[in-house]
Amino acid sequence: MTILNKKICVAITARPSYSRIRSALEKLRDNHRIDLSVICSGSALLPRYGRIVDYIKHDGFNVTDELYTFVEGDEPINMALTTANTMSMTAQVFKRIAPDFVITIADRYETLGTAVAASYMNIPLIHIQGGEISGNIDEVVRHAVTKLSDYHLVSNEYAAHRVHTLGEPVENIFITGCPSIVIAEESKHLSEEYLINSIKEHLDLEVFNINDPFIVLLLHSETLHYEDSFNNMLLLLRIVEKLEINVLIFSPNLDSGSDAIWAAIDSFKKTYQKKHFFYINNLEGHVFLKLLSLSLCLIGNSSVGIRECAFLGIPVVNIGERQMGRERANNVIDVAWDEYEITAALIQQLTIKKYSPSSLYGHAEAGQLIANVIADLALSDN
């Protein structure tokens, strides 16, 4: 009897999605019984966000389709229209390539389009990082994708419990840990030479010295309060400007309000022209985390502060509601959008070099565990 290979298609819509899943995809790609293909859409194709698709191709993955689904604009309707485009265009790809399984990751709004397409076309859907909560539209999307999915690979027992509470069978829920922890572990072993070679195209190393004190600022919009994005970013820039140390500012995710964050950055640059402020659109995940591990502190509202920074013991000032409800380690100080609170928390974190590492979101073997579960599901389905 001829045993046919299983076709697995993974949808990548943004830079965090690829960073988190890369190690698992490498192991699936090396399995001779699995034909792995990648669909890229959303901000993964946009130069402004570093064109993650180019990194994916460079890493040797088979990108079968690049779907330009993004609808320009800074309001919630643009997220809805992008999601609709993703569903329509992804469905056409699924019809053509006929995958046996589809993998979708986390909670980006484009993920919902992928999940609906796979579900309506009766293609078994594997969801990675379900069951988590946050103070954002992402939580609603995440739980919706959970209900559309057949199998659930989650970060910890808290997430597993939530997925089961939503009505999913316990036998279809697998605790694998968060795949982004794999990248965090990789970053610990990068040499200073590798780091410098990786960032020299993005930073003037005659001005920015990685051995000088610096902090990292990474702020995304709160999609439930996206109209506050401009003022929030300006406030944060003015707070860190007073420190008179180097500040690395990274680009936000592609959400409602992200254009306003960019506008605040541009306005600040024109007004203040601070020489100790540095701006970076995108770095590879392990390079970003290596650089972050050398910083004094991360300030903003990225899930990196909750997940990877917990594992690496990096001090974090987490602002606002975007990460509300997520389990966190003791490296995080949570504050509201208040200048005094933010400043006090930042000063406190700057006195702490490192926290003890936490395994709240798993260990470095998460990528292998995820690949094993997916391979077992695919190859046992005859």
C-alpha positions as CSV (number, residue, x, y, z in Angstrom):
1,M,0.0,0.0,0.0
2,T,1.3,3.4,-1.0
3,I,1.6,5.8,2.0
4,L,1.0,9.4,0.9
5,N,2.8,12.4,2.5
6,K,0.6,14.7,4.5
7,K,0.3,18.3,3.2
8,I,0.5,20.9,6.0
9,C,-0.1,24.6,5.3
10,V,0.9,27.3,7.8
11,A,-0.4,30.8,7.6
12,I,2.0,33.6,8.6
13,T,0.5,37.1,8.9
14,A,3.0,39.1,11.0
15,R,6.6,39.1,12.3
16,P,5.7,37.7,15.7
17,S,3.9,34.7,14.1
18,Y,7.0,33.6,12.3
19,S,9.4,34.2,15.1
20,R,7.3,32.0,17.4
21,I,6.7,29.1,15.0
22,R,10.0,29.0,13.1
23,S,11.7,26.3,15.2
24,A,8.7,24.0,15.0
25,L,8.5,24.6,11.2
26,E,12.1,23.7,10.8
27,K,11.5,20.3,12.4
28,L,8.3,19.7,10.4
29,R,10.2,20.6,7.1
30,D,12.8,18.0,7.9
31,N,10.2,15.2,8.3
32,H,10.2,13.4,4.9
33,R,6.6,12.3,5.5
34,I,5.3,15.9,5.6
35,D,5.0,18.4,2.7
36,L,5.1,21.8,4.4
37,S,4.0,25.0,2.7
38,V,3.7,28.6,3.9
39,I,1.1,31.3,3.0
40,C,2.2,34.8,3.8
41,S,-0.2,37.8,4.1
42,G,-0.8,41.0,6.1
43,S,2.2,42.9,7.5
44,A,4.5,39.9,6.7
45,L,4.6,41.3,3.1
46,L,5.0,45.0,3.9
47,P,8.4,46.8,3.7
48,R,7.5,49.1,6.5
49,Y,7.3,46.0,8.8
50,G,10.5,44.4,7.5
51,R,9.0,42.1,4.8
52,I,9.1,39.0,7.0
53,V,8.4,36.9,4.0
54,D,12.0,37.5,2.8
55,Y,13.3,36.0,6.1
56,I,11.0,33.0,5.7
57,K,12.3,32.3,2.2
58,H,15.9,32.9,3.3
59,D,15.4,30.2,6.0
60,G,14.5,27.7,3.2
61,F,10.7,27.4,3.6
62,N,8.4,26.9,0.6
63,V,6.3,30.1,0.4
64,T,3.6,29.1,-2.1
65,D,1.6,32.3,-1.9
66,E,2.0,35.9,-1.0
67,L,-1.5,37.4,-0.4
68,Y,-1.7,41.2,-0.3
69,T,-4.7,41.3,2.0
70,F,-4.0,44.5,3.9
71,V,-6.4,47.4,3.5
72,E,-4.6,50.7,4.2
73,G,-6.0,52.8,7.0
74,D,-5.9,53.4,10.7
75,E,-9.5,52.7,11.8
76,P,-11.2,49.4,12.9
77,I,-13.0,49.0,9.5
78,N,-9.6,48.4,7.9
79,M,-9.0,45.5,10.3
80,A,-12.4,44.1,9.3
81,L,-11.8,44.5,5.6
82,T,-8.3,43.0,5.9
83,T,-9.8,40.0,7.7
84,A,-12.4,39.6,5.0
85,N,-9.7,39.7,2.3
86,T,-7.7,37.1,4.2
87,M,-10.6,34.8,4.4
88,S,-11.5,35.1,0.7
89,M,-8.0,34.9,-0.7
90,T,-6.8,32.1,1.7
91,A,-9.9,30.0,0.8
92,Q,-8.9,30.2,-2.9
93,V,-5.4,29.0,-2.0
94,F,-6.8,26.1,0.1
95,K,-8.9,25.1,-2.8
96,R,-5.9,24.9,-5.1
97,I,-3.3,23.2,-2.8
98,A,-5.8,21.0,-0.8
99,P,-3.9,20.8,2.5
100,D,-4.6,18.0,4.9
101,F,-4.1,20.3,7.9
102,V,-3.8,24.1,8.4
103,I,-1.8,25.7,11.2
104,T,-2.7,29.2,12.5
105,I,-1.0,31.1,15.2
106,A,-2.2,33.2,18.2
107,D,-4.6,36.1,17.8
108,R,-3.9,38.5,15.0
109,Y,-7.2,39.6,13.3
110,E,-6.0,38.1,10.0
111,T,-5.8,34.8,11.8
112,L,-9.6,34.8,12.1
113,G,-9.9,34.9,8.3
114,T,-7.6,31.9,7.9
115,A,-9.6,30.0,10.6
116,V,-13.0,30.6,9.0
117,A,-11.7,29.6,5.6
118,A,-10.3,26.3,6.9
119,S,-13.3,25.5,9.0
120,Y,-15.9,26.1,6.3
121,M,-13.8,24.0,3.9
122,N,-13.6,21.1,6.4
123,I,-9.8,21.3,6.7
124,P,-8.6,20.2,10.2
125,L,-7.2,23.4,11.9
126,I,-4.4,23.4,14.4
127,H,-4.3,26.5,16.6
128,I,-1.1,27.5,18.5
129,Q,-1.3,29.7,21.6
130,G,-5.0,29.6,22.3
131,G,-6.6,30.0,25.7
132,E,-4.8,33.2,26.7
133,I,-6.4,36.5,27.7
134,S,-5.6,40.1,27.2
135,G,-7.2,43.5,27.3
136,N,-7.6,43.9,23.5
137,I,-9.7,42.8,20.6
138,D,-7.0,40.1,20.2
139,E,-8.6,38.1,23.1
140,V,-11.9,37.9,21.3
141,V,-10.2,36.8,18.1
142,R,-8.2,34.2,19.9
143,H,-11.2,32.6,21.5
144,A,-13.1,32.7,18.2
145,V,-10.3,30.9,16.5
146,T,-10.3,28.3,19.3
147,K,-13.9,27.5,18.6
148,L,-13.1,27.2,14.9
149,S,-10.1,24.9,15.5
150,D,-9.9,21.2,15.9
151,Y,-6.6,20.9,17.8
152,H,-5.1,23.3,20.4
153,L,-1.4,23.6,21.3
154,V,-1.2,25.9,24.3
155,S,1.4,27.6,26.4
156,N,0.5,26.5,29.9
157,E,-2.1,24.8,32.1
158,Y,-4.0,28.1,32.6
159,A,-4.5,28.3,28.8
160,A,-5.4,24.6,28.6
161,H,-8.1,25.1,31.2
162,R,-9.6,28.1,29.4
163,V,-9.7,26.2,26.1
164,H,-11.4,23.2,27.8
165,T,-13.9,25.6,29.5
166,L,-14.8,26.9,26.0
167,G,-16.0,23.4,25.3
168,E,-13.0,21.8,23.5
169,P,-12.3,18.1,24.2
170,V,-9.5,17.6,26.6
171,E,-8.0,15.0,24.3
172,N,-7.5,17.7,21.6
173,I,-5.6,20.0,23.9
174,F,-1.8,19.8,24.2
175,I,0.4,21.8,26.6
176,T,3.6,22.4,24.6
177,G,4.8,25.7,26.0
178,C,5.2,28.9,24.1
179,P,7.3,28.5,21.0
180,S,8.8,32.0,21.4
181,I,10.7,30.7,24.4
182,V,12.8,28.7,21.9
183,I,14.0,31.9,20.3
184,A,14.7,33.4,23.7
185,E,17.0,30.4,24.5
186,E,18.7,30.8,21.1
187,S,19.4,34.5,21.8
188,K,21.3,33.6,24.9
189,H,24.0,31.9,22.8
190,L,24.5,34.6,20.2
191,S,28.0,36.2,20.2
192,E,28.6,39.9,20.4
193,E,30.2,39.7,17.0
194,Y,27.1,38.1,15.5
195,L,24.9,40.7,17.1
196,I,26.9,43.6,15.8
197,N,26.9,42.2,12.3
198,S,23.2,41.8,12.5
199,I,22.3,45.3,13.7
200,K,24.9,47.4,11.8
201,E,22.5,47.9,8.9
202,H,19.9,49.3,11.3
203,L,22.0,51.3,13.7
204,D,25.0,53.7,13.4
205,L,27.4,51.8,15.6
206,E,29.7,54.8,15.8
207,V,26.9,56.6,17.7
208,F,25.1,53.6,19.4
209,N,27.4,51.4,21.5
210,I,25.8,48.2,22.8
211,N,27.9,48.5,25.9
212,D,26.4,51.8,26.9
213,P,23.2,51.8,29.0
214,F,20.0,51.8,27.0
215,I,16.3,50.9,27.2
216,V,14.0,49.5,24.6
217,L,10.6,51.0,23.8
218,L,8.0,48.9,22.1
219,L,4.4,50.2,22.1
220,H,1.4,48.9,20.2
221,S,-2.0,50.5,20.0
222,E,-4.7,49.5,22.3
223,T,-7.4,48.6,19.7
224,L,-10.2,49.2,22.1
225,H,-8.9,52.7,22.7
226,Y,-7.0,53.3,19.4
227,E,-7.9,57.0,19.3
228,D,-5.5,57.5,22.2
229,S,-2.5,56.1,20.4
230,F,-0.9,59.4,19.3
231,N,-1.1,61.0,22.8
232,N,0.0,57.8,24.5
233,M,3.1,57.5,22.3
234,L,4.0,61.2,22.7
235,L,3.7,60.9,26.5
236,L,6.0,57.9,26.6
237,L,8.6,59.5,24.4
238,R,8.6,62.6,26.6
239,I,9.1,60.4,29.7
240,V,12.0,58.4,28.4
241,E,13.6,61.5,26.8
242,K,14.3,62.8,30.3
243,L,16.5,59.8,31.2
244,E,19.3,61.1,28.9
245,I,20.3,57.5,28.1
246,N,20.0,55.7,24.7
247,V,16.5,54.6,23.7
248,L,15.9,52.0,21.1
249,I,12.4,52.5,19.6
250,F,10.8,49.6,17.6
251,S,7.9,49.8,15.2
252,P,4.4,48.8,16.4
253,N,2.2,46.0,15.2
254,L,-0.2,46.7,12.3
255,D,-3.4,47.5,14.2
256,S,-5.9,50.3,14.3
257,G,-3.9,53.2,15.8
258,S,-0.5,52.1,14.5
259,D,-0.4,55.0,12.0
260,A,-1.0,57.3,14.9
261,I,2.0,55.8,16.8
262,W,4.1,56.3,13.7
263,A,2.9,59.9,13.4
264,A,3.8,60.6,17.1
265,I,7.3,59.2,16.5
266,D,7.7,61.4,13.4
267,S,6.4,64.5,15.3
268,F,8.8,63.8,18.2
269,K,11.8,63.3,15.8
270,K,11.1,66.6,14.1
271,T,10.6,68.6,17.3
272,Y,13.3,67.2,19.5
273,Q,15.9,65.6,17.2
274,K,17.4,63.7,20.1
275,K,20.7,62.1,19.3
276,H,20.2,59.3,21.9
277,F,17.0,58.1,20.3
278,F,17.3,55.3,17.7
279,Y,14.6,53.8,15.5
280,I,14.4,50.3,14.1
281,N,11.7,48.8,12.0
282,N,12.5,45.1,12.3
283,L,15.1,42.6,13.5
284,E,15.1,38.9,13.4
285,G,13.6,37.5,16.6
286,H,16.7,36.0,18.2
287,V,18.7,39.2,17.3
288,F,16.0,41.4,18.8
289,L,15.9,39.3,22.0
290,K,19.7,39.4,22.3
291,L,19.7,43.1,22.0
292,L,16.8,43.3,24.5
293,S,18.7,41.2,27.0
294,L,21.5,43.8,27.0
295,S,19.1,46.6,27.8
296,L,18.2,48.0,31.2
297,C,14.5,47.6,30.7
298,L,11.7,47.2,28.2
299,I,8.9,49.8,28.4
300,G,5.6,49.6,26.5
301,N,2.9,47.1,26.1
302,S,4.2,44.2,24.0
303,S,3.6,40.5,24.9
304,V,7.4,40.1,24.6
305,G,7.5,41.7,28.1
306,I,5.2,39.1,29.4
307,R,6.6,36.0,27.7
308,E,10.2,36.2,26.5
309,C,11.3,38.8,29.1
310,A,10.0,36.5,31.9
311,F,12.2,33.7,30.6
312,L,15.2,36.0,30.2
313,G,14.7,37.9,33.5
314,I,14.5,41.3,31.8
315,P,12.8,44.2,33.8
316,V,9.6,45.4,32.2
317,V,7.3,48.4,32.6
318,N,4.0,47.3,31.1
319,I,1.6,50.2,30.4
320,G,-2.2,50.1,29.9
321,E,-4.7,47.4,29.1
322,R,-3.2,45.6,26.1
323,Q,-1.7,42.7,28.2
324,M,-4.4,42.8,30.9
325,G,-5.2,39.4,32.3
326,R,-2.2,37.5,31.0
327,E,-0.3,35.5,33.6
328,R,3.0,37.3,34.3
329,A,6.2,36.7,36.3
330,N,7.6,39.1,38.9
331,N,9.8,40.9,36.2
332,V,6.8,43.1,35.2
333,I,5.5,46.3,36.8
334,D,2.0,47.2,35.5
335,V,1.0,50.8,35.4
336,A,-1.8,52.9,33.9
337,W,-1.4,55.7,31.4
338,D,-0.3,58.2,34.1
339,E,3.0,60.1,33.8
340,Y,3.8,59.8,37.5
341,E,3.1,56.0,37.6
342,I,5.1,55.3,34.5
343,T,8.1,57.4,35.6
344,A,8.2,55.8,39.1
345,A,8.0,52.3,37.7
346,L,10.7,53.0,35.1
347,I,13.0,54.4,37.8
348,Q,12.4,51.4,40.0
349,Q,13.1,48.9,37.1
350,L,16.3,50.7,36.2
351,T,17.8,49.9,39.6
352,I,17.3,46.1,38.9
353,K,19.8,44.5,36.5
354,K,18.0,41.2,36.1
355,Y,15.2,39.1,37.6
356,S,15.3,35.4,38.2
357,P,14.3,33.6,35.0
358,S,10.7,32.2,34.9
359,S,9.4,29.1,33.1
360,L,5.8,30.4,33.3
361,Y,5.5,30.1,29.5
362,G,7.5,26.9,29.1
363,H,11.0,25.9,28.2
364,A,13.3,25.8,25.2
365,E,12.0,22.5,24.0
366,A,8.6,24.0,23.0
367,G,9.4,24.0,19.3
368,Q,10.2,20.3,19.3
369,L,7.1,19.4,21.3
370,I,4.9,21.4,18.9
371,A,6.5,19.7,15.9
372,N,6.0,16.3,17.5
373,V,2.3,16.9,18.3
374,I,1.6,18.2,14.8
375,A,3.5,15.3,13.1
376,D,1.6,12.7,15.3
377,L,-1.7,14.3,14.4
378,A,-1.0,14.4,10.7
379,L,0.6,11.0,10.3
380,S,-1.9,9.2,12.4
381,D,-4.8,10.6,10.3
382,N,-5.2,8.0,7.6
